[in-house]
Amino acid sequence: MNIPFVRRRRRTTEELEMLRQADSRGLSRVLAMLGLIFLVLESFLAIMLVLPAWLEWQELAFDREYTEQALQRAQQEEEEAHNRFLWMMDPEYFEQIARDRANQAKAGEKVIRRARSVNHAARQDTPAHPKNSAR
């Protein structure tokens, strides 16, 4: 409301300085809030971009470790199979199998036989022939 005949009092320099300081405090608060909002939004954006890539990297690292372990197991099995193959190609192996099946031994050789296996569930000796155990 401007009344033309009423003169407005002019503000003093101290009052003007106080008003400027109040405005600058309000502006600094607004800028601080905007900065905080910006940081929160930026962190959400970073999480949305970085988190999926990090999770995928973790999954690939797990897959790589699992695959390396599987490869090591396969290499060990291959080495064992190769050693068995080399042993089977040895003429001494065939001689040993033939003597085992014929139930014979070389002169001066002692053969040690294992006892029959025990059926732990029934606590009985495993029969040699299933037909004989039906009695």
C-alpha angles and dihedrals in degrees: 000000000000116000110190098210096049114084117219118226115243117238119245123239090252091055091047090050091051091051091050091050091049090050092049092049090052091047092049090051091050091048091049091052092047090049091051092049090048092052092049092050091046092051091050090050091049091049091049091051101037104036098064091047091048092049091049090049090052091050092049091049090052091048091049093052091048091049092049091052091049089050091052091050091049091049091051092049091048091051091049091048091049091051091049089049091051090049091050091053090057113099089220089064092057091048092051093049091048092050091047093052093044089048092232135129137203119259108282093010119127117211118206116202124200118235119251114279119259121234099227094193094059096024090228134119113264108250119242092223123026090213091061093051094063092080 
